[in-house]
Amino acid sequence: MKTTWDLSVFYNGFDDPAFAADLKALPEKIAALADAVREESSDDTAKVRGLIERLEQIEALQSHLGLMINLTLFCEADNEAANAAMTPLMNAGVAMTQAYSALSRYLASVENLETLIEADPVLRRNGFFLRQSVKAARHMLPEQLEGPVLRMQLSGGEAFSQLRDKLDATLMVDYRGEQIPLSAARAKAYEADPDVRRDAYEAEIASYQKVELPMSYCLNSIKAEANTMAQLKGYDSVLAMTLDESNMTEATLGAMWTAIREALPELREYLKAKGRLLGHPNGLPFYDLFAPIGECSRTYTIEEARELLLALFSTFCPQMGEMMAEAFDNGWIDMYPRPGKSGGAFCAGCYDKNISRVLTNFTGSLSDVSTLAHELGHAFNNRMLTRVPMLMTETPMPLAETASTFNETLLSAKMRESASPEEELMLLDASLTENTQTLVDIYSRFLFEQKVVDAQADHALSVRELKETMLWAQGQSYGDGLDPEVRHPYMWACKSHYYSANCHFYNFPYAFGCLFGRGLYARYEKEGEAFVPVYCDLLSRFGSDTIENVAASVGIDVTTPAFWRSAVESILAEVRRFVELSK
């Protein structure tokens, strides 16, 4: 089993002649695409088919280069060759955005496009992409401004985003007289020893003082730019822009938040009950949010985690089991924290090679095992998307968390089936730890980001204001579930999701995915094996329709609170059982 990922499937290093050739060819192919869009043609069907073929070739090339460069930087923040290659890649990205805009404008000008789509099999297979491109034409940057604005983003929001990632990856924490990476300090939140958890939390909080000022500038600048981009594109707000780009309506978001807000008082009962078990009468201190309960102090080797996951998911879906074995054995996963490596976890897919790459910071906790299940759920989703054309694989952010949450839920439920009351308490805690993060904490992140975005119309928030706003947001969501004296004022610096130049409010998709995935798991409990092919087919269609229509295809109405309440109820049932057992 390999514990670092294999990037040689893309290139044999940055000195590989193929890498240099592809990096040089990418802008040339993009320029050729732009020329093809502008060319006059008497046959629109043939022209659109040719454009689709060019797009697919460019997407594959851009994917290989992007994965090679970005994955390297996630593990080696100071890699000179990868940093040097980032500039031409980003310049090509600007050109590609302009080419897509030109394509959208062209498609919007084709009067009989719908007739052409229905008459041609290639166009019909790519129909949703083509229709969405026409829709996107209504929110393009003004053509004369597009090039300059996108290039300015490279030295604006994109540069601030990269700076934040480098600050995070290189920040060393003074923990008990030893310098350790930030990711390693945060991982100690799962340790069995309460003194370790508290000391690591205090060391982490102190470490942010080294980077708080530049990080505040990064955050303010990215969100100010977001407001400008939303205005230029004709949106009323950054949130409206995000929802439109996610193929999701405001009604769906509002229905979900309604159900979550209603559940907050009972979700806090879990936090208070856990606090009492750990000796905290005034709510849970932030450093004990991830504290293990009972036998959860057991750790897993990566070999044990592999065996557990393969046994479970091979039974659920043999195809998923085969993919997981491939992931562990063929260098899909970079496992362990180390200096220069970013914290957290993610999964990145490569369509034409039918593979994914997963980053984790595995230290052996049950939560780390759950994280592996989560990220490999993303990888399975990527594999299902190979059933559809490449241009139909752009999964909206909210749906992107479905398969990952489904895997977490399945893992938790299966481990509880034969558990003793003591083991059940431990497993419920592991499940509820994750679910309160994806509902309660995510709600605080949403409230925080709203405040920061809105504030840019008046002024950039100081470090003090950012900390106060974060504590306010945590108060609104966690309430008396957290000890008011021990929260986390620097979560805005900790979470990379706030710092994407072109992806804002990347918080509510986690809540959506959590509840949507649990709703699908409830279907699986009722229907058993018969639901598995339905589930796999659903995953393959995430980029082929709006969120509301995708959900409706399996009989779910996400636009009203009823579905969300039923999904939240499955979590509240775990809360009630946890509180009962904790007594």
C-alpha positions as CSV (number, residue, x, y, z in Angstrom):
1,M,0.0,0.0,0.0
2,K,1.3,3.5,-0.9
3,T,0.8,6.3,1.5
4,T,1.8,9.2,-0.8
5,W,0.0,9.9,-4.0
6,D,1.5,9.0,-7.4
7,L,1.6,12.0,-9.8
8,S,3.6,10.2,-12.4
9,V,0.3,9.2,-14.1
10,F,0.3,12.8,-15.2
11,Y,3.9,13.6,-15.8
12,N,7.3,12.3,-14.7
13,G,8.2,15.4,-12.8
14,F,8.4,19.1,-13.8
15,D,11.4,18.4,-16.0
16,D,9.4,15.9,-18.1
17,P,9.5,17.1,-21.7
18,A,5.8,16.2,-21.9
19,F,4.9,18.6,-19.1
20,A,6.7,21.5,-20.9
21,A,5.1,20.6,-24.2
22,D,1.6,20.5,-22.7
23,L,2.1,23.7,-20.8
24,K,3.1,25.4,-24.0
25,A,0.3,23.7,-26.0
26,L,-2.5,24.7,-23.6
27,P,-2.8,28.4,-24.5
28,E,-2.4,27.5,-28.2
29,K,-5.3,25.1,-28.1
30,I,-7.4,27.7,-26.2
31,A,-6.6,30.3,-28.8
32,A,-7.6,27.9,-31.5
33,L,-10.9,27.3,-29.7
34,A,-11.6,31.0,-29.6
35,D,-10.8,31.3,-33.3
36,A,-13.2,28.4,-34.0
37,V,-16.0,30.2,-32.1
38,R,-15.5,33.3,-34.2
39,E,-15.4,31.4,-37.6
40,E,-18.4,31.8,-39.8
41,S,-20.2,28.6,-40.6
42,S,-23.2,27.6,-42.7
43,D,-23.7,24.4,-40.6
44,D,-24.3,25.3,-36.9
45,T,-24.6,21.6,-35.9
46,A,-21.2,20.7,-37.3
47,K,-19.7,23.8,-35.7
48,V,-21.1,23.1,-32.3
49,R,-20.0,19.4,-32.5
50,G,-16.5,20.6,-33.4
51,L,-16.5,23.1,-30.5
52,I,-17.5,20.3,-28.1
53,E,-14.7,18.1,-29.3
54,R,-12.1,21.0,-28.8
55,L,-13.5,21.7,-25.3
56,E,-13.1,18.1,-24.2
57,Q,-9.5,18.0,-25.4
58,I,-8.7,21.2,-23.6
59,E,-10.4,20.1,-20.4
60,A,-8.4,16.9,-20.3
61,L,-5.1,18.8,-20.9
62,Q,-5.9,21.5,-18.4
63,S,-6.9,18.8,-15.8
64,H,-3.5,17.0,-16.2
65,L,-1.5,20.2,-15.8
66,G,-3.7,21.6,-13.0
67,L,-3.5,18.4,-11.0
68,M,0.2,18.1,-11.4
69,I,0.8,21.6,-10.2
70,N,-1.8,22.1,-7.6
71,L,-1.4,18.6,-5.9
72,T,2.3,19.2,-5.7
73,L,1.8,22.6,-4.0
74,F,-0.7,21.1,-1.5
75,C,2.1,18.9,-0.2
76,E,5.1,21.1,-1.0
77,A,4.1,24.7,-0.6
78,D,7.6,26.0,-1.5
79,N,8.2,23.8,-4.6
80,E,9.8,26.2,-7.0
81,A,9.0,24.3,-10.2
82,A,5.3,24.1,-9.3
83,N,5.1,27.7,-8.3
84,A,6.8,28.8,-11.5
85,A,4.3,26.7,-13.6
86,M,1.4,28.2,-11.8
87,T,1.6,31.5,-13.5
88,P,1.3,30.2,-17.1
89,L,-1.5,27.8,-15.9
90,M,-3.5,30.7,-14.4
91,N,-2.9,32.9,-17.5
92,A,-4.3,30.0,-19.6
93,G,-7.3,29.9,-17.2
94,V,-8.1,33.5,-18.0
95,A,-7.9,32.8,-21.7
96,M,-10.2,29.8,-21.2
97,T,-12.7,31.8,-19.3
98,Q,-12.8,34.3,-22.2
99,A,-13.2,31.4,-24.7
100,Y,-16.1,30.0,-22.7
101,S,-17.7,33.4,-22.6
102,A,-17.3,33.8,-26.4
103,L,-18.8,30.3,-26.8
104,S,-21.8,31.2,-24.6
105,R,-22.4,34.4,-26.6
106,Y,-22.3,32.4,-29.8
107,L,-24.7,29.7,-28.6
108,A,-27.1,32.4,-27.3
109,S,-27.1,33.9,-30.9
110,V,-28.1,30.6,-32.5
111,E,-31.8,31.1,-33.0
112,N,-32.7,27.4,-33.6
113,L,-30.3,25.9,-31.0
114,E,-33.0,23.9,-29.3
115,T,-34.0,22.3,-32.6
116,L,-30.4,21.5,-33.3
117,I,-29.9,19.9,-29.9
118,E,-32.9,17.6,-30.3
119,A,-31.9,16.6,-33.8
120,D,-28.3,15.6,-33.2
121,P,-27.2,12.8,-30.8
122,V,-23.9,14.5,-29.7
123,L,-25.6,17.8,-29.1
124,R,-28.5,16.0,-27.3
125,R,-26.0,14.2,-24.9
126,N,-24.5,17.6,-24.1
127,G,-27.8,19.4,-24.0
128,F,-27.7,20.6,-20.4
129,F,-24.2,22.1,-20.9
130,L,-25.3,23.9,-24.0
131,R,-28.5,25.3,-22.4
132,Q,-26.6,26.4,-19.3
133,S,-24.0,28.1,-21.6
134,V,-26.8,30.1,-23.1
135,K,-28.2,31.0,-19.7
136,A,-24.7,32.0,-18.6
137,A,-24.5,34.5,-21.4
138,R,-26.9,36.7,-19.5
139,H,-24.4,37.1,-16.7
140,M,-21.1,37.5,-18.5
141,L,-18.7,40.3,-17.7
142,P,-19.0,43.1,-20.3
143,E,-17.0,41.9,-23.2
144,Q,-14.6,44.9,-23.4
145,L,-13.9,44.5,-19.6
146,E,-13.6,40.7,-19.4
147,G,-9.9,40.3,-20.3
148,P,-8.6,43.1,-18.1
149,V,-10.8,42.2,-15.2
150,L,-9.8,38.5,-15.3
151,R,-6.1,39.3,-15.6
152,M,-6.4,41.7,-12.7
153,Q,-7.9,38.9,-10.7
154,L,-4.6,37.0,-11.0
155,S,-2.9,39.7,-9.0
156,G,-5.9,40.3,-6.8
157,G,-8.2,37.6,-5.5
158,E,-6.2,34.7,-6.9
159,A,-3.0,36.0,-5.5
160,F,-4.5,36.6,-2.1
161,S,-5.9,33.0,-2.2
162,Q,-2.5,31.6,-2.9
163,L,-0.9,33.7,-0.2
164,R,-3.4,32.4,2.4
165,D,-2.7,28.8,1.5
166,K,1.0,29.4,1.8
167,L,0.6,31.1,5.2
168,D,-1.5,28.1,6.4
169,A,0.9,25.5,5.0
170,T,4.0,27.0,6.4
171,L,2.7,28.2,9.8
172,M,4.5,26.4,12.6
173,V,2.9,26.1,16.0
174,D,4.8,26.3,19.3
175,Y,3.4,23.3,21.1
176,R,5.0,22.4,24.4
177,G,8.3,23.9,23.3
178,E,8.3,22.1,20.0
179,Q,7.6,23.6,16.6
180,I,5.0,21.5,14.7
181,P,2.9,22.2,11.6
182,L,-0.5,23.8,12.0
183,S,-2.2,20.7,10.6
184,A,-0.5,18.5,13.2
185,A,-1.6,20.9,16.0
186,R,-5.2,20.8,14.8
187,A,-5.1,17.0,14.6
188,K,-4.4,16.8,18.3
189,A,-8.1,17.9,18.9
190,Y,-8.9,14.2,18.5
191,E,-6.4,13.0,21.1
192,A,-7.6,11.1,24.2
193,D,-5.6,13.2,26.6
194,P,-7.6,16.3,27.6
195,D,-4.4,18.2,28.4
196,V,-3.1,17.6,24.9
197,R,-6.3,18.9,23.4
198,R,-6.4,22.0,25.5
199,D,-2.7,22.8,25.0
200,A,-2.8,22.2,21.3
201,Y,-5.9,24.5,21.0
202,E,-4.2,27.3,23.0
203,A,-1.0,26.9,20.9
204,E,-3.0,27.0,17.7
205,I,-4.9,30.2,18.8
206,A,-1.6,31.8,19.7
207,S,0.0,30.9,16.4
208,Y,-2.6,32.8,14.3
209,Q,-1.3,36.0,15.8
210,K,1.7,35.5,13.5
211,V,-0.4,35.6,10.3
212,E,-3.7,37.3,11.4
213,L,-2.9,40.6,9.6
214,P,-2.0,39.2,6.2
215,M,-4.9,36.7,6.4
216,S,-7.3,39.5,7.2
217,Y,-6.1,41.4,4.1
218,C,-6.5,38.2,2.0
219,L,-10.1,37.7,3.2
220,N,-11.3,41.3,2.9
221,S,-9.7,41.7,-0.6
222,I,-11.3,38.4,-1.9
223,K,-14.7,39.3,-0.6
224,A,-14.5,42.9,-1.9
225,E,-13.6,41.5,-5.3
226,A,-16.5,39.1,-5.0
227,N,-18.9,42.1,-4.6
228,T,-17.4,43.8,-7.6
229,M,-17.7,40.7,-9.8
230,A,-21.3,40.1,-8.8
231,Q,-22.2,43.7,-9.7
232,L,-20.3,43.4,-13.1
233,K,-22.2,40.2,-13.9
234,G,-25.6,41.7,-13.1
235,Y,-26.4,39.9,-9.8
236,D,-28.0,41.5,-6.8
237,S,-25.5,39.9,-4.4
238,V,-22.6,37.5,-4.1
239,L,-25.0,34.9,-2.7
240,A,-27.4,35.2,-5.7
241,M,-24.4,34.7,-7.9
242,T,-23.3,31.6,-6.0
243,L,-26.8,30.1,-6.1
244,D,-27.1,30.7,-9.8
245,E,-23.8,29.1,-10.5
246,S,-24.8,26.2,-8.3
247,N,-28.0,25.6,-10.3
248,M,-29.9,26.0,-7.1
249,T,-32.8,28.4,-6.1
250,E,-33.0,30.6,-3.1
251,A,-36.2,28.7,-2.1
252,T,-34.2,25.5,-1.7
253,L,-31.6,27.3,0.5
254,G,-34.2,28.9,2.6
255,A,-36.1,25.7,3.1
256,M,-32.9,24.0,4.3
257,W,-31.9,26.8,6.7
258,T,-35.5,26.8,8.2
259,A,-35.2,23.1,9.1
260,I,-31.7,23.6,10.5
261,R,-32.6,26.6,12.6
262,E,-35.6,24.7,14.1
263,A,-33.3,21.9,15.1
264,L,-30.5,24.0,16.7
265,P,-31.9,23.9,20.3
266,E,-32.0,20.1,20.3
267,L,-28.6,19.8,18.5
268,R,-27.1,21.9,21.3
269,E,-28.4,19.3,23.8
270,Y,-25.9,16.9,22.3
271,L,-23.0,19.4,22.9
272,K,-24.1,20.0,26.4
273,A,-24.4,16.3,27.2
274,K,-20.9,15.7,25.8
275,G,-19.7,18.6,27.8
276,R,-21.1,17.1,31.0
277,L,-19.4,13.7,30.2
278,L,-16.1,15.5,29.9
279,G,-16.6,17.6,33.1
280,H,-17.7,20.9,31.6
281,P,-20.9,22.2,33.2
282,N,-21.2,25.4,31.1
283,G,-21.2,23.9,27.6
284,L,-18.5,22.3,25.6
285,P,-15.2,24.2,25.2
286,F,-14.2,24.5,21.6
287,Y,-11.1,22.4,22.1
288,D,-13.3,19.4,23.1
289,L,-15.6,19.5,20.1
290,F,-13.7,16.5,18.6
291,A,-12.7,14.9,21.9
292,P,-13.2,11.1,21.9
293,I,-15.7,9.5,24.2
294,G,-15.0,6.2,25.8
295,E,-13.4,3.6,23.6
296,C,-13.2,6.1,20.7
297,S,-9.7,6.7,22.1
298,R,-8.7,3.6,20.1
299,T,-6.6,4.4,17.1
300,Y,-6.4,2.7,13.7
301,T,-3.4,2.0,11.6
302,I,-3.9,2.8,7.9
303,E,-3.9,-1.0,7.2
304,E,-6.8,-1.4,9.7
305,A,-8.6,1.5,8.1
306,R,-8.2,0.0,4.7
307,E,-9.5,-3.4,5.8
308,L,-12.5,-1.9,7.6
309,L,-13.5,0.3,4.6
310,L,-13.1,-2.3,2.0
311,A,-15.1,-4.9,3.9
312,L,-18.0,-2.5,4.4
313,F,-18.2,-0.8,1.1
314,S,-17.5,-3.9,-1.0
315,T,-20.7,-5.4,0.6
316,F,-22.7,-2.3,-0.2
317,C,-21.5,-1.9,-3.8
318,P,-18.8,-4.2,-5.2
319,Q,-17.8,-1.5,-7.7
320,M,-17.1,0.9,-4.9
321,G,-15.0,-1.7,-3.1
322,E,-12.9,-2.3,-6.2
323,M,-12.3,1.4,-6.5
324,M,-11.3,1.8,-2.9
325,A,-8.8,-1.1,-3.2
326,E,-7.4,0.7,-6.3
327,A,-7.2,4.0,-4.3
328,F,-5.2,2.4,-1.4
329,D,-2.9,0.3,-3.6
330,N,-2.2,2.5,-6.5
331,G,-1.1,5.8,-5.0
332,W,-4.4,7.7,-5.0
333,I,-4.0,9.0,-1.4
334,D,-1.5,11.2,0.3
335,M,-2.0,10.1,3.9
336,Y,0.0,11.8,6.6
337,P,0.6,15.4,7.8
338,R,4.1,16.8,7.3
339,P,5.7,20.2,7.1
340,G,4.8,22.1,4.0
341,K,1.6,20.1,3.5
342,S,-1.8,21.8,3.7
343,G,-4.2,20.8,6.4
344,G,-7.7,19.2,5.9
345,A,-8.7,16.8,3.3
346,F,-10.1,16.9,-0.3
347,C,-10.6,14.7,-3.4
348,A,-9.7,15.8,-7.0
349,G,-10.8,13.7,-10.0
350,C,-9.4,13.2,-13.4
351,Y,-12.1,12.3,-15.9
352,D,-10.2,10.9,-18.9
353,K,-8.0,8.7,-16.7
354,N,-10.9,7.6,-14.5
355,I,-8.9,8.2,-11.3
356,S,-8.9,10.5,-8.3
357,R,-6.4,11.9,-5.9
358,V,-7.2,12.2,-2.2
359,L,-5.4,14.4,0.4
360,T,-5.9,13.5,4.1
361,N,-3.9,14.2,7.3
362,F,-4.4,10.8,8.8
363,T,-3.3,10.3,12.5
364,G,-5.4,7.2,13.3
365,S,-8.6,8.5,14.9
366,L,-12.0,7.2,14.1
367,S,-12.7,10.6,12.6
368,D,-9.7,10.1,10.3
369,V,-11.2,6.8,9.1
370,S,-14.5,8.6,8.5
371,T,-12.7,11.2,6.6
372,L,-11.2,8.5,4.3
373,A,-14.7,7.2,3.7
374,H,-15.9,10.7,3.0
375,E,-13.2,11.5,0.5
376,L,-13.5,8.1,-1.2
377,G,-17.2,8.8,-1.6
378,H,-16.2,11.8,-3.7
379,A,-13.9,9.5,-5.7
380,F,-16.7,7.1,-6.3
381,N,-18.9,10.0,-7.4
382,N,-16.1,11.0,-9.9
383,R,-16.1,7.4,-11.2
384,M,-19.9,7.4,-11.8
385,L,-19.6,10.7,-13.7
386,T,-17.5,9.0,-16.3
387,R,-20.9,7.5,-17.5
388,V,-21.7,10.9,-19.1
389,P,-19.9,13.3,-21.5
390,M,-17.0,15.2,-19.9
391,L,-18.8,18.5,-20.3
392,M,-21.7,17.2,-18.2
393,T,-19.6,16.4,-15.1
394,E,-19.5,19.9,-13.6
395,T,-21.2,19.0,-10.3
396,P,-22.9,21.9,-8.4
397,M,-21.2,22.4,-5.0
398,P,-24.3,21.3,-2.9
399,L,-24.6,18.0,-4.7
400,A,-20.9,17.4,-4.6
401,E,-21.1,16.5,-0.9
402,T,-23.8,13.8,-1.3
403,A,-21.7,10.7,-1.9
404,S,-19.2,11.6,0.8
405,T,-21.9,12.1,3.4
406,F,-23.7,8.9,2.3
407,N,-20.4,7.0,3.0
408,E,-20.0,8.6,6.4
409,T,-23.6,7.7,7.3
410,L,-23.2,4.1,6.1
411,L,-19.9,3.6,8.1
412,S,-21.4,5.0,11.3
413,A,-24.6,3.0,11.0
414,K,-22.9,-0.3,10.3
415,M,-20.5,0.1,13.2
416,R,-23.4,0.7,15.6
417,E,-25.3,-2.4,14.6
418,S,-23.6,-4.8,16.9
419,A,-22.3,-2.3,19.5
420,S,-22.7,-2.5,23.2
421,P,-24.3,0.6,25.0
422,E,-20.7,1.9,25.7
423,E,-19.6,1.3,22.1
424,E,-22.9,2.8,20.8
425,L,-22.3,6.0,22.9
426,M,-18.8,6.3,21.4
427,L,-20.0,5.7,17.8
428,L,-23.0,8.1,18.2
429,D,-20.5,10.7,19.4
430,A,-18.3,10.2,16.3
431,S,-21.4,10.6,14.1
432,L,-22.8,13.6,15.9
433,T,-19.4,15.3,16.0
434,E,-19.4,15.2,12.2
435,N,-23.1,16.2,11.8
436,T,-22.9,19.1,14.2
437,Q,-20.0,20.4,12.2
438,T,-21.9,20.2,9.0
439,L,-25.0,21.7,10.4
440,V,-24.2,23.9,13.5
441,D,-20.7,25.0,12.5
442,I,-21.6,25.4,8.9
443,Y,-24.5,27.7,9.8
444,S,-22.0,29.8,11.8
445,R,-19.7,30.0,8.8
446,F,-22.6,31.0,6.5
447,L,-23.6,33.8,8.9
448,F,-20.0,35.0,9.2
449,E,-19.5,35.1,5.5
450,Q,-22.7,37.1,5.0
451,K,-21.5,39.7,7.4
452,V,-18.0,39.9,5.8
453,V,-19.4,40.2,2.3
454,D,-21.9,42.9,3.3
455,A,-19.3,44.8,5.3
456,Q,-17.2,45.4,2.2
457,A,-19.6,48.0,1.0
458,D,-18.6,50.1,3.9
459,H,-15.1,49.1,5.0
460,A,-12.6,46.2,5.3
461,L,-13.0,44.5,8.6
462,S,-10.1,44.7,11.0
463,V,-8.6,41.6,12.7
464,R,-10.6,42.6,15.8
465,E,-13.8,42.9,13.9
466,L,-13.3,39.6,12.1
467,K,-12.7,37.9,15.5
468,E,-15.8,39.5,17.0
469,T,-17.9,38.6,14.0
470,M,-16.8,35.0,14.2
471,L,-17.6,34.8,17.9
472,W,-21.0,36.4,17.2
473,A,-21.7,33.8,14.4
474,Q,-20.7,30.9,16.7
475,G,-23.0,32.3,19.4
476,Q,-25.9,32.4,17.0
477,S,-25.4,28.8,15.9
478,Y,-23.9,27.0,18.9
479,G,-25.7,29.0,21.5
480,D,-25.3,27.5,25.0
481,G,-23.9,24.3,23.5
482,L,-20.4,25.9,23.6
483,D,-18.7,27.4,26.6
484,P,-19.0,31.1,25.8
485,E,-15.5,31.6,27.2
486,V,-13.8,29.0,25.0
487,R,-14.8,29.4,21.4
488,H,-12.6,29.9,18.3
489,P,-12.2,33.5,17.2
490,Y,-9.8,32.6,14.4
491,M,-12.0,30.1,12.4
492,W,-12.0,32.7,9.6
493,A,-8.2,32.2,9.3
494,C,-8.4,28.4,9.7
495,K,-10.9,27.5,7.0
496,S,-9.6,27.7,3.4
497,H,-13.2,27.7,2.1
498,Y,-13.5,31.5,2.6
499,Y,-10.5,32.3,0.4
500,S,-11.4,31.0,-3.0
501,A,-11.5,33.9,-5.5
502,N,-14.3,32.3,-7.6
503,C,-16.2,30.1,-5.2
504,H,-18.0,32.0,-2.4
505,F,-20.3,30.7,0.3
506,Y,-18.7,27.3,0.2
507,N,-20.3,26.4,3.4
508,F,-24.0,25.7,2.8
509,P,-23.1,22.9,0.3
510,Y,-21.8,20.8,3.2
511,A,-25.1,21.2,5.1
512,F,-27.0,20.4,1.9
513,G,-24.8,17.3,1.2
514,C,-25.1,16.1,4.8
515,L,-28.9,16.2,4.8
516,F,-29.4,15.1,1.1
517,G,-27.0,12.2,1.7
518,R,-28.8,11.1,4.8
519,G,-32.1,11.3,3.0
520,L,-30.8,9.0,0.3
521,Y,-29.4,6.6,3.0
522,A,-32.9,6.4,4.5
523,R,-34.1,5.3,1.0
524,Y,-31.3,2.6,1.0
525,E,-32.4,1.4,4.4
526,K,-36.0,0.9,3.1
527,E,-35.1,-0.5,-0.4
528,G,-31.9,-2.4,0.2
529,E,-29.8,-3.6,-2.7
530,A,-32.5,-2.5,-5.2
531,F,-31.6,1.1,-4.4
532,V,-27.8,0.8,-5.2
533,P,-28.1,1.1,-9.0
534,V,-30.6,3.9,-8.5
535,Y,-28.0,5.7,-6.3
536,C,-25.2,5.1,-8.8
537,D,-27.3,6.5,-11.6
538,L,-28.2,9.5,-9.6
539,L,-24.6,10.3,-8.9
540,S,-23.8,10.2,-12.6
541,R,-26.4,12.8,-13.4
542,F,-25.3,15.5,-10.9
543,G,-24.0,17.7,-13.7
544,S,-26.9,17.1,-16.1
545,D,-29.7,19.1,-14.6
546,T,-30.6,21.7,-11.9
547,I,-30.4,20.6,-8.2
548,E,-34.2,20.7,-7.9
549,N,-34.7,18.5,-11.0
550,V,-32.0,16.0,-10.0
551,A,-33.7,15.6,-6.5
552,A,-37.2,15.4,-8.1
553,S,-35.9,12.5,-10.3
554,V,-35.9,10.3,-7.2
555,G,-39.0,11.8,-5.7
556,I,-37.5,14.4,-3.4
557,D,-38.8,18.0,-3.2
558,V,-36.0,20.2,-1.8
559,T,-37.8,23.5,-2.2
560,T,-40.0,23.1,0.9
561,P,-38.9,22.3,4.5
562,A,-40.6,18.9,4.7
563,F,-37.8,16.9,3.2
564,W,-35.1,18.8,5.2
565,R,-37.0,18.3,8.4
566,S,-37.2,14.5,7.8
567,A,-33.5,14.4,7.1
568,V,-32.7,16.5,10.2
569,E,-34.9,14.2,12.3
570,S,-32.6,11.3,11.6
571,I,-29.8,13.3,13.3
572,L,-32.0,14.4,16.2
573,A,-32.9,10.7,16.8
574,E,-29.2,10.1,17.4
575,V,-29.0,13.2,19.7
576,R,-31.8,11.8,21.9
577,R,-30.2,8.4,22.0
578,F,-26.8,10.0,22.9
579,V,-28.3,12.1,25.7
580,E,-30.1,9.0,27.1
581,L,-27.0,6.9,27.1
582,S,-24.9,9.7,28.5
583,K,-27.0,9.6,31.7
